[in-house]
Amino acid sequence: MAAGTTRVRIPGSSGRVHPVRVLGDPVLREPCAPVTAFDADLARLVEDMFATMYAEDGVGLAANQIGVPLRVFVHDCPDDEDVRHLGAVVNPVLVEADGVTVTGEEGCLSVPGVRAGTTRPDRAVVEGYDPAGRPLRVEGTGFFARCLLHETGHLDGGLFLDGLTGLRRRRALRAVRRAGLPAA
């Protein structure tokens, strides 16, 4: 390594890729339990979640999407100004969701092949802890706000399909059937 450089660990580089649970799996519909131990098991879970998210080409992943019903999500997501936001949030609580509402295309690793225009607030703030147990506050706008809202929703037992209405919902449910997934 050259003088003056530091070694940076890439999240997920030592993690194990897990299968992503898909629509119909009951773990996706149950609210997740809070994390109570900030230990090596949590660090391993976060590392595995990053590895899985990257393997699936996602920008966010909630723990229940790999079958672990704990309040944890990871993200590597740009905002609308193409600023990268990378991290893990443990025991997240959505404390603000405001700004103009924007409809944008959204998909989900747990609903493969289905995308739909979803309306969400353009700003979101989540408070929780990092994997070491330090308090953190994550604020996002644009696409990153959408990511924060999406992943927090997973931990409450929700899917992006739940917020769809009218024609968008009918089209998304038709796509779910065409993909051979169980009804939402």
Salt bridges, closest charged atoms under 4 A:
ASP25 OD2 - ARG21 NH1 2.94
GLU47 OE1 - ARG9 NH1 2.77
ASP48 OD2 - HIS18 NE2 2.97
ASP48 OD1 - ARG44 NH1 3.48
ASP76 OD2 - ARG84 NH2 2.69
ASP79 OD2 - HIS85 NE2 3.02
GLU96 OE1 - ARG123 NH1 2.68
GLU96 OE2 - ARG137 NH2 3.11
ASP98 OD1 - ARG123 NH1 2.88
GLU105 OE1 - ARG115 NE 2.86
GLU106 OE2 - ARG120 NH2 2.83
GLU106 OE1 - ARG146 NH1 2.73
GLU106 OE2 - HIS150 ND1 2.63
GLU127 OE2 - ARG137 NH1 2.60
ASP130 OD2 - ARG134 NE 2.82
GLU139 OE2 - ARG123 NE 2.92
ASP156 OD1 - ARG71 NH1 2.88
ASP162 OD2 - ARG29 NH1 2.74
